[in-house]
Amino acid sequence: MNIEKVGIVGAGQMGAGIAQVCALAGIDVLLNDVSDDKIQKGLAWIAGALAKLVEKTQLEESASTEALARIKPALDFKAFSDCDLVIEAASENEDVKRKIFAAICPSLKPEAMLASNTSSISITRLASVTDRPERFIGIHFMNPVYKMQLVELIRGIATEDVTFEAAKGLIVRLNKVATVSEDFPAFIVNRILLPMINEAIYTLYEGVGSVESIDTAMRLGANHPMGPLQLADFIGLDTLLSVMQVLHEGLADSKYRPCPLLVKYVEAGWLGRKTQRGFYDYRSGTPVPTR
Ligand code: NAD
């Protein structure tokens, strides 16, 4: 199946990033979110990201203009009627995602595919609320979408081969590398990475080290490009907490319990970079540790 038009639900950092790479690959994109404001914010983010690539001479001005012109706002799901694929990249909350998928189905053409960019939630469970579980798949992009090469593909129990092959074809067209994960909580990358970040937050919580010493230790001592707390802020602390909850509940193992300090930050609305405050305060332009 050829994918020439994609609908994207959620215009946050991932939805906007996915829209950007699809448009650059010549695919028409419809971008949806809960309000026109959010969609416009997403579009502005994409325009800024493309402008940066032009500035760094990594992209021709004309290619940037063409890509931007391929992305249109979609205030409701009716606009998705001629999409070949809809990718859901809304907040990491199973209820929210289930409602979105149930609401989208009546607007889709029969052969359209559905995908979720979820970091952790069961693809089989999400597919079960749709009228097409055989055409449903997990397409898990990494953050930042433009830079990161990997995409995890996750089949639900009913996902058919044609759906899987079409998703694989899309990833090749986007110039990325697909790996396959079984449908278990948090798949491969986050199953390994997020407990490490959660452990870094416990290390802070228990006073073993400060924000700066923990991040410096892992950057210089383990050669990680970013410290784990810096990475937590980059991912978004709400997303991180949701994934840890899915791991904890889904695998019923106490080693995945979310750190209470992470819970506290999320309750405070300190979600990391996207709200300007998390383990660092970004409001002055220079990140300052908040503990
Ligand atoms: P984000 O908070 O930046 O964006 C989420 C967007 O979804 C927001 O703009 C929000 O308004 C929108 N949204 C919420 N409910 C909606 C609804 N009912 N309809 C339409 N839009 C709705 O989050 P994000 O980091 O972009 O994450 C989005 C998804 O991608 C999550 O499932 C997350 O787990 C996954 N993901 C995140 C990362 C990461 O590093 N942040 C990496 C890979 C995958």
Boltz pocket constraint, residues with backbone or C-beta under 6 A from the ligand:
constraints:
  - pocket:
      binder: B
      contacts: [[A, 9], [A, 10], [A, 11], [A, 12], [A, 13], [A, 14], [A, 15], [A, 32], [A, 33], [A, 34], [A, 38], [A, 88], [A, 89], [A, 90], [A, 91], [A, 92], [A, 93], [A, 96], [A, 100], [A, 117], [A, 118], [A, 119], [A, 120], [A, 140], [A, 141], [A, 142], [A, 143], [A, 234], [A, 235], [A, 236], [A, 239], [A, 274]]
      max_distance: 6.0
